[in-house]
């Protein structure tokens, strides 16, 4: 699977800055991002395991949820959230976000079970899905801004 095939399946164009980064990643890369630069200015932050194109298209299977491609695995998490937490939304600092919206996110990286994803219903903003709580947090308004604060 290549990036053009992924974009066709996704129904969205991915940001050029993200595609340029993918061109430089053979299999994976660790990218650090400090979510709290004002509180912890010297902290490197989370070390995101950023996937190359091949990893994006690999199947991920979750018990009791099913199987999806890695970039679409939020569908699995939100299916479990819906069943186990008996709700159709997740909490965020921006208010309640519909599970259907989260499920359509494009996952690009992982950090200890949490997922980094792009939300095309919010103009391609960058979000963190926290697997323990099922909550989400917007990290940046777009991938360019996120990358400007990230460290390879």
C-alpha positions, 0 to 999 in steps of 0.5 A, spaced: 500 500 500 502 506 498 500 513 500 496 515 494 492 508 495 491 510 503 488 517 501 483 514 496 481 509 501 481 515 506 477 520 502 482 526 504 488 528 502 494 528 507 498 534 509 504 535 504 508 536 510 506 529 513 507 526 506 514 529 506 516 526 513 513 520 510 518 520 505 524 520 510 521 515 514 523 508 512 520 504 517 519 508 523 522 514 527 521 517 534 519 524 534 518 528 541 513 533 542 512 537 548 504 538 550 506 542 555 511 547 553 509 553 558 509 548 564 515 544 562 519 548 557 525 543 558 522 537 557 522 533 551 515 530 552 512 524 549 516 520 544 511 518 538 513 512 534 511 515 528 510 510 522 512 509 515 507 508 509 508 500 510 506 500 517 500 505 516 497 499 512 498 493 516 492 490 520 491 491 527 487 486 531 484 488 538 480 482 542 472 484 542 473 489 537 475 486 530 481 488 525 483 494 522 488 497 518 493 501 523 491 508 520 484 506 522 485 503 528 481 508 532 475 505 529 476 499 534 478 503 540 471 507 539 467 501 538 470 498 545 469 505 548 461 505 546 460 498 549 464 498 555 463 506 557 456 506 554 457 513 551 457 516 544 462 521 546 469 522 549 471 528 553 476 533 551 478 540 553 474 542 547 468 539 550 465 532 548 467 530 541 462 524 538 465 517 538 464 517 530 468 523 529 474 520 533 473 513 529 474 517 523 481 520 525 487 518 521 492 515 526 499 516 525 503 514 531 503 511 538 506 512 544 505 507 550 498 505 547 496 512 546 495 514 539 496 521 535 491 522 529 489 527 524 482 530 525 479 532 518 473 534 521 477 539 525 481 541 518 486 536 519 488 538 527 493 534 531 490 530 537 492 525 542 487 519 544 488 517 551 487 509 551 486 508 558 481 514 559 478 514 552 479 522 552 482 526 547 486 532 546 487 537 541 495 538 540 495 543 534 491 546 529 495 542 523 500 538 522 505 543 520 504 547 527 505 540 530 512 539 526 514 546 528 514 544 535 516 537 534 523 534 535 526 528 530 
